[in-house]
Amino acid sequence: MGTTEIRVHGVADRGPEATLNRPIVSRVAGDRDAGFYQVCPGYGDPHGAEGTRLEAYHWSGLTGGTATRTFSLVLLLPFMLANIAIWMLPPGGRVGAAGKALCRLLAATLTAMYVLSIVGVALDLLAWQCAEYARCLEGRREISWLGGVLPGRRLALLALLPILGIALMWRLSGRTWQLPEDTTSTPPELGADRLDTPAFWDNRALLLRLRSLHVGISLATLDLALLLAVAPHHRGLPGYALLAASAGLLAAALVALCLPQLEHPAARWSRRAGRLFRWAMITLTGLTLAYAAAPRAPWSAVGGLPRYDVLVAGLFATQMVLLLALAALVLARRPGQGRSALLGLAAPVVVSIAIGLAVSYSSGLSFGIAEYLDRGSSPTPARPLPPGAPPLSPPAAYRWAALGVSAALLFAVAVAALVGRYQRTRHRRTAEETVQREYPEAPRAAPERVRAVVNKIIRARAADRLAPLLLAAYALLAALSFGAAGLSVLGQGPENLARRLGGPPLARPVIFVTDLGGLLVGLFALFLFGAGLFAYRSSAMRMVSVLWELATFWPRAAHPLAAPCYAERAVPDLTRRIAHLTAGGDAVVLSGQSHGSVLAAVTVLQLPESSRARVALLTYGTPLGGLNSRIFPAYIGPDVLREIGDRLDWRWINLWRRTDSVGGPVFEADDKDRDNPAVRVDRQVRDPTGLLIPAGDTVPPEIGGHRFKPDDFNWAVGELVGRLHSAGPGDGGLRG
């Protein structure tokens, strides 16, 4: 029986050549996006430990690969975070169903915010405010023609810009990495949300429904913004009838998002209903545009677009209410098995971050366009405008949200500095004791060398200690800022409220801080755009591409505009390849590093029993037992991890280091029952291998951290090959 070692790389991949540690490789299966590679004959030894045939699965083409694709993912980041949140919900029947409904409603508010941000530029700033001021139109041929057009027709014409944005959303939400062959012949039942269900990675039916509903919500949002401005001026039955129809269809779409039947692939009625709903909204939008452009008595546009500020403020207030409801639902659940991140509040925290990013984009776009249109005149009441200058200004809700999001970000940074300084002494003492215990040669090593290892151990666990506190602090202040933005429906911006409470002495610093907040969120949005553009050109920005790959592992179940899930292509690829090799008589050692280990583990759950009998699993630098198990307890919890071991008859070795900031043990450290096979999975690897300079070398061994080389795990491959041939158990312990 031959053995093939399939290596699955992690994030920030450097190519199949680096994965196999060979100079020239060739693709033997798959395509440029995701494929299997072997060593070219004559260009290096094609065999690994114990004579295994080396093979690498290269999947990074599904996530980034180009600066253009990564730049587009930056724009979709709020939608990706909202989509991840639905997978972070704690396990539970009714709690899970209600939590999914709330997550989908929050994702719908992000779609509405996306449309309202374009409406704010096209209809509010351009068609309504700028078109009434000669100084704004002067010297600008592209918009000067607006001055001679009636307000209703201006709104109807420039409504084409939001419609183009909605069409772009429709096109982007249809992308998928699934192949036509990756579909089940029989529709699965509602239990298809388990990782071991073949249809888990086939969510095309759900995606089509979400796509139709979100496009309908987008068109309904645009229609409401138009009709709330035009219908009260005309005061006719057609306008109010269209307004009622738009509100009714919007409510129907929101109700549909909450239905459990939305996830049922066999519910064919939902496809017909989605198609009918979509065409109804398109027809209603056409009627709304015709109504806005219809001839009517001349009227002048004064101030901002009527009731647009009410829509924006109401959206922020709705988001705060939904966030609080989701947090209360999660906190009210019964405690489950194992630890969960942020007391189970990971979902509402991540959604609050998604809304904060969307606020950054929307505020940056609105304030930036307003600054351009009014030719540099500040739209705030801090300074008087010059004569004839258009008083262009986005709604007060954006000022509240910008102030709150920037304050939350600054507060989180301050908490990180203070808490890190407070805990530094205690964690340093613990790390020093660990080094003295695991390295007998520590007293003879140079102090600088010992200090470097101690600092690496401290930094490796810093994220686990500080991240929950920072995220909780940010989420709390961000949610409060959304509530304050919702209160702006009363027409009170932060500077107006400060002037009423404390007069000019209080108003001046509030105006300054608010302006600074708007500047910060705008700069933050520009930073994200630049980071996405240079993520694959600069090693300093490589972490950005890592975040995108981590964010796109889960299928789109909450928002259709999230980036396509690469696992929906990678997992079937690995399943088919392993089935092919085992059917030919080979055994397979599935070797996964970092996030590649997550792909390898969930692949085991998809393998048929005939293939699993010839498969062993090796993971190293894996976040399975740490980040994934705590953040996604309903899908990668302790029970699922034990199920993976059981299906492989515990032919599983996991290597971890104290200096690794991502990876760690898969199972709880206090589980020391020697009759329990799970205790033999985790093997701690000492890193570095020593503190002194080895004989024949000139420098001490390097600190590997999260980087693993083939020499670091070849011994584990050899042990697993022996188990595949003899089914002998392995021993645990520390390996240097």
Residue pairs with C-beta under 8 A, 6 or more apart in sequence:
1 585
1 586
1 587
1 614
1 724
1 725
2 53
2 585
2 586
2 587
3 50
3 51
3 52
3 53
3 586
3 587
3 588
3 589
3 721
3 724
4 52
4 53
4 54
4 55
4 581
4 586
4 587
4 588
4 589
5 48
5 49
5 52
5 53
5 54
5 55
5 588
5 589
5 591
5 717
6 36
6 55
6 56
6 57
6 574
6 577
6 578
6 588
6 589
6 590
6 591
7 19
7 20
7 54
7 55
7 56
7 57
7 591
7 592
7 593
7 596
8 56
8 57
8 59
8 574
8 590
8 591
8 592
8 593
8 596
8 597
8 599
8 600
9 16
9 18
9 19
9 56
9 57
9 58
9 59
9 60
9 593
9 594
9 596
10 592
10 593
10 594
10 595
10 596
10 597
10 621
11 60
11 545
11 546
11 549
11 550
11 594
11 595
12 542
12 543
12 545
12 546
12 549
13 19
13 58
13 59
13 60
15 58
16 25
16 37
16 56
16 58
17 23
17 24
17 25
19 37
19 56
19 58
20 37
20 38
20 39
20 54
20 55
20 56
21 709
21 710
22 39
22 40
22 43
22 44
22 45
22 46
22 54
23 43
23 44
24 39
24 40
24 43
24 44
25 37
25 38
25 39
25 40
25 56
26 37
26 38
26 40
27 35
27 36
27 37
28 35
28 36
28 37
28 38
28 55
29 35
29 36
29 577
30 36
30 57
30 58
30 573
32 61
33 59
33 61
33 62
33 177
33 569
34 57
34 58
34 59
34 61
34 62
34 566
34 569
34 570
34 573
35 57
35 58
36 55
36 56
36 57
36 58
36 573
36 577
37 55
37 56
37 57
37 58
38 46
38 53
38 54
38 55
38 56
39 45
39 46
39 54
46 53
46 54
47 53
47 54
48 54
48 710
48 714
48 717
49 714
49 715
49 717
49 718
49 721
50 717
50 718
50 721
50 722
52 589
52 717
52 721
57 570
57 573
57 574
57 577
57 596
59 566
59 569
59 570
59 573
59 596
59 599
60 549
62 177
62 564
62 566
62 569
62 570
63 545
63 548
63 549
63 552
63 563
63 566
64 70
64 73
64 535
64 536
64 545
64 548
64 549
65 536
66 536
67 532
67 533
67 534
67 535
67 536
67 537
70 532
70 533
70 535
70 536
70 544
70 545
70 548
71 529
71 532
71 533
72 172
72 532
73 80
73 532
73 548
73 552
73 563
74 528
74 529
74 531
74 532
74 544
75 361
75 529
75 532
76 172
76 561
76 562
76 563
77 354
77 357
77 528
77 551
78 110
78 354
78 355
78 357
78 358
78 361
79 107
79 110
79 354
79 559
79 561
79 562
80 354
80 548
80 551
80 552
80 559
80 562
80 563
81 350
81 351
81 353
81 354
81 357
81 551
82 103
82 106
82 107
82 110
82 350
82 351
82 354
82 558
82 559
82 562
83 107
83 554
83 556
83 557
83 558
83 559
83 562
84 350
84 551
84 554
85 103
85 106
85 346
85 347
85 348
85 350
85 351
85 354
85 558
86 99
86 100
86 103
86 104
86 107
86 347
86 557
86 558
87 554
87 557
87 632
87 634
87 635
88 341
88 346
88 347
88 350
88 631
88 632
89 95
89 96
89 99
89 100
89 103
89 330
89 347
89 634
90 96
90 99
90 330
90 333
90 336
90 340
90 344
90 633
90 634
91 336
91 633
91 634
91 637
92 99
92 333
92 334
92 336
92 634
95 329
95 330
95 332
95 333
96 634
97 260
98 329
99 326
99 329
99 330
99 347
100 557
100 558
101 257
101 258
102 322
102 325
102 326
102 329
103 326
103 347
103 351
103 558
104 210
104 257
104 258
104 262
104 558
105 254
105 257
105 258
105 322
106 319
106 322
106 323
106 326
106 351
106 355
107 214
107 558
107 559
108 213
108 214
108 217
108 253
108 254
108 257
109 315
109 318
109 319
109 322
109 355
110 354
110 355
110 358
110 559
111 169
111 214
111 217
111 218
111 221
111 559
111 561
112 217
112 218
112 221
112 315
113 315
113 355
113 358
113 359
113 362
114 165
114 169
114 218
114 358
115 162
115 165
115 166
115 218
115 221
115 222
116 221
116 225
116 308
116 311
116 312
116 315
116 362
117 361
117 362
117 365
117 366
118 161
118 162
118 165
119 162
119 221
119 222
119 225
119 308
120 305
120 308
120 312
120 362
120 365
120 366
120 394
120 395
121 161
121 365
121 366
121 369
122 158
122 159
122 161
122 162
123 155
123 158
123 159
123 162
123 225
123 226
123 229
123 305
123 308
124 304
124 305
124 308
124 394
124 395
125 366
125 369
125 370
125 373
125 392
125 394
126 143
126 146
126 158
126 373
127 146
127 151
127 154
127 155
127 157
127 158
127 305
128 151
128 154
128 155
128 229
128 301
128 304
128 305
129 136
129 301
129 303
129 304
129 305
129 373
129 390
129 391
129 392
130 136
130 137
130 143
130 146
130 373
130 390
130 392
131 137
131 143
131 146
131 147
131 149
131 151
131 154
131 301
132 300
132 301
132 302
132 390
133 388
133 389
133 390
134 147
134 388
135 375
135 388
135 389
135 390
136 373
136 374
136 375
136 390
136 392
137 143
137 144
137 146
137 147
138 144
146 154
149 157
150 296
150 298
150 299
151 299
151 300
151 301
152 230
152 233
152 292
152 293
152 294
152 296
153 292
153 293
155 226
155 229
155 230
155 292
156 226
156 289
156 290
156 292
156 293
157 293
159 222
159 226
159 289
159 292
162 218
162 222
163 222
163 285
166 215
166 218
166 219
166 222
169 214
169 215
169 218
169 561
170 211
170 215
172 561
173 207
173 210
173 211
173 214
173 215
173 560
173 561
174 211
175 564
176 204
176 207
176 564
176 568
177 564
177 565
177 566
177 568
177 569
178 201
178 202
178 204
178 568
178 569
179 569
179 572
182 201
182 202
182 568
182 569
182 572
183 202
183 204
184 198
184 199
184 202
187 199
187 205
187 265
187 266
188 197
188 198
188 199
188 265
188 266
189 264
189 266
190 260
190 263
190 264
191 197
192 199
192 200
192 263
192 265
193 200
193 263
194 200
195 602
195 605
195 606
195 635
195 636
195 640
196 605
196 606
196 643
198 606
199 265
200 555
201 555
201 565
201 567
201 568
201 571
201 572
202 265
202 568
203 555
203 556
203 557
203 565
203 568
205 265
205 267
205 271
206 262
206 263
206 265
206 556
206 557
207 556
207 560
208 271
208 274
209 256
209 262
209 270
209 271
209 274
210 257
210 262
210 556
210 557
210 558
210 559
210 560
211 560
212 274
212 275
212 277
212 278
213 253
213 256
213 257
213 274
213 277
214 559
214 560
214 561
215 278
215 281
216 249
216 250
216 253
216 277
216 278
216 280
216 281
217 250
217 253
217 254
219 281
219 282
219 284
219 285
220 246
220 247
220 249
220 250
220 253
220 281
220 284
221 250
221 311
222 285
222 288
223 242
223 246
223 281
223 284
223 285
223 288
224 243
224 246
224 247
224 250
224 311
225 305
225 308
225 311
226 288
226 289
226 292
227 239
227 242
227 243
227 246
227 288
227 291
227 292
228 243
228 306
228 307
228 308
228 310
228 311
229 305
229 306
229 307
229 308
230 239
230 291
230 292
231 239
231 240
231 242
231 243
232 239
232 306
232 307
233 296
233 299
233 306
234 296
238 291
239 291
242 284
242 287
242 288
242 291
245 284
246 284
246 288
249 277
249 280
249 281
249 284
252 277
253 277
256 262
256 270
256 273
256 277
261 267
261 270
262 270
263 557
264 270
304 393
304 395
308 395
309 395
309 396
309 397
309 488
309 489
309 491
310 489
312 395
312 397
312 398
312 485
312 488
313 395
313 396
313 397
313 485
313 486
313 487
313 488
313 489
314 486
314 489
315 397
316 397
316 400
316 401
316 482
316 483
316 485
316 486
316 488
317 482
317 483
317 485
317 486
317 487
317 489
318 486
319 355
319 482
320 479
320 480
320 482
320 483
320 486
323 348
323 351
323 352
323 355
323 479
323 482
324 479
326 347
326 348
326 351
327 345
327 348
330 344
330 345
330 347
330 348
331 343
331 344
331 345
333 344
336 633
336 637
337 637
337 638
337 639
338 629
338 630
338 633
338 637
338 638
338 668
339 629
339 630
340 346
340 630
340 631
340 633
341 468
341 627
341 630
341 631
342 349
342 468
342 471
342 472
344 633
345 472
345 475
346 631
348 475
349 471
349 472
349 474
349 475
352 474
352 475
352 478
352 479
353 471
353 474
353 475
353 478
355 478
355 482
356 405
356 408
356 409
356 474
356 478
357 528
359 398
359 401
359 402
359 405
359 521
360 405
360 521
360 522
360 524
360 525
360 528
361 525
362 398
363 394
363 398
363 401
363 402
363 518
363 521
363 522
364 521
364 522
364 523
364 524
364 525
364 526
365 525
366 394
366 398
367 379
367 394
367 398
367 402
367 518
367 522
368 522
370 379
370 392
370 393
370 394
371 379
373 390
373 392
374 385
374 389
374 390
374 391
374 392
375 389
377 385
377 386
377 389
377 390
378 385
378 515
379 391
379 392
379 393
379 394
380 393
380 495
380 511
380 514
380 515
381 495
381 496
381 511
382 495
382 508
382 511
382 512
382 515
385 391
395 488
396 488
396 491
396 492
396 493
396 494
396 496
397 485
397 486
397 488
397 489
398 485
398 518
399 488
399 493
399 494
399 495
399 514
399 517
399 518
400 481
400 484
400 485
400 487
400 488
400 493
400 494
401 481
401 482
401 484
401 485
402 514
402 517
402 518
402 520
402 521
403 481
403 484
403 494
403 513
403 514
403 517
403 518
404 477
404 478
404 480
404 481
404 482
404 484
404 485
404 517
405 478
405 481
405 517
405 521
406 516
406 517
406 518
406 520
406 521
407 477
407 481
407 513
407 517
408 473
408 474
408 475
408 476
408 477
408 478
408 481
409 474
409 520
409 524
411 473
411 474
411 477
412 470
412 471
412 473
412 474
415 469
415 470
415 473
416 466
416 470
419 466
419 469
420 462
420 466
423 465
424 458
427 458
427 461
427 465
428 454
428 458
431 454
431 457
431 458
432 450
432 454
434 457
434 658
435 442
435 450
435 453
435 454
435 457
436 442
438 686
438 734
439 445
439 453
439 686
439 690
439 691
441 690
441 691
441 692
442 450
442 691
444 692
445 691
445 692
449 691
449 700
450 691
452 703
453 659
453 688
453 691
453 703
456 659
456 703
456 705
457 658
457 659
459 661
460 658
460 659
460 660
460 661
460 705
461 661
462 661
463 661
464 626
484 494
492 500
493 514
494 510
494 511
494 514
495 507
495 510
495 511
495 514
498 506
498 507
498 510
498 511
499 506
499 507
531 541
531 544
532 544
534 541
535 541
535 542
535 544
535 545
535 548
536 542
536 545
548 563
549 566
549 595
550 595
551 563
552 562
552 563
552 564
552 565
552 566
553 565
553 566
553 567
553 595
553 598
554 565
554 567
555 565
555 567
555 568
556 562
556 564
556 565
567 599
567 602
570 599
571 599
571 602
571 603
571 606
572 606
574 590
574 599
574 600
574 603
575 603
575 606
575 607
578 588
578 590
578 603
578 607
578 611
578 615
579 607
579 608
579 611
581 588
582 588
582 610
582 611
582 614
582 615
583 610
583 611
586 614
587 614
587 615
587 616
587 721
587 724
587 725
588 614
588 615
588 616
589 615
589 616
589 617
589 618
589 717
589 720
589 721
589 724
590 600
590 603
590 604
590 615
590 616
590 617
590 618
591 600
591 618
591 619
591 620
591 713
591 717
592 598
592 599
592 600
592 601
592 617
592 618
592 619
592 620
592 622
593 619
593 620
593 621
593 622
593 708
594 621
594 622
594 623
594 662
594 663
594 706
595 623
597 619
597 620
597 621
597 622
597 623
597 624
598 622
598 623
598 624
598 628
598 636
600 617
600 619
601 617
601 619
601 622
601 624
601 636
601 641
601 644
604 612
604 615
604 617
604 644
604 647
604 648
605 640
605 643
605 644
605 647
607 615
607 647
612 647
612 648
613 649
614 724
615 648
615 651
616 648
616 651
616 652
616 720
616 721
616 723
616 724
617 644
617 648
617 651
617 652
617 653
617 720
618 652
618 653
618 654
618 655
618 713
618 716
618 717
618 720
619 652
619 653
619 654
619 655
619 666
620 654
620 655
620 656
620 663
620 685
620 708
620 712
620 713
620 716
621 655
621 656
621 657
621 660
621 662
621 663
621 706
621 707
621 708
622 654
622 656
622 663
622 664
622 666
623 662
623 663
623 664
624 636
624 641
624 654
624 666
625 641
625 654
625 664
625 665
625 666
625 667
625 682
626 663
626 664
626 665
627 662
628 636
629 636
629 637
629 638
629 641
638 667
638 668
641 666
641 667
642 678
644 652
645 652
645 677
645 678
645 681
649 727
650 677
650 678
650 680
650 681
650 729
651 720
651 723
651 724
652 681
653 681
653 683
653 716
653 719
653 720
653 730
654 665
654 666
654 681
654 682
654 683
655 683
655 685
655 708
655 712
655 713
655 716
656 663
656 664
656 665
656 682
656 683
656 684
656 685
657 663
657 684
657 685
657 686
657 687
657 704
657 705
658 684
658 687
659 687
659 703
659 704
659 705
660 687
660 705
660 706
661 705
661 706
662 706
663 706
665 682
665 684
666 678
666 681
666 682
667 678
667 679
667 681
667 682
671 678
671 679
672 679
673 679
677 729
679 732
680 729
680 730
680 731
680 732
682 732
683 716
683 732
683 733
683 734
683 735
684 734
684 735
685 712
685 735
685 736
686 734
686 735
686 736
687 703
687 704
687 705
688 700
688 701
688 702
688 703
688 704
689 701
689 736
690 700
690 701
690 736
691 700
692 700
693 699
693 700
694 700
694 701
704 712
715 735
719 730
722 728
723 729
723 730
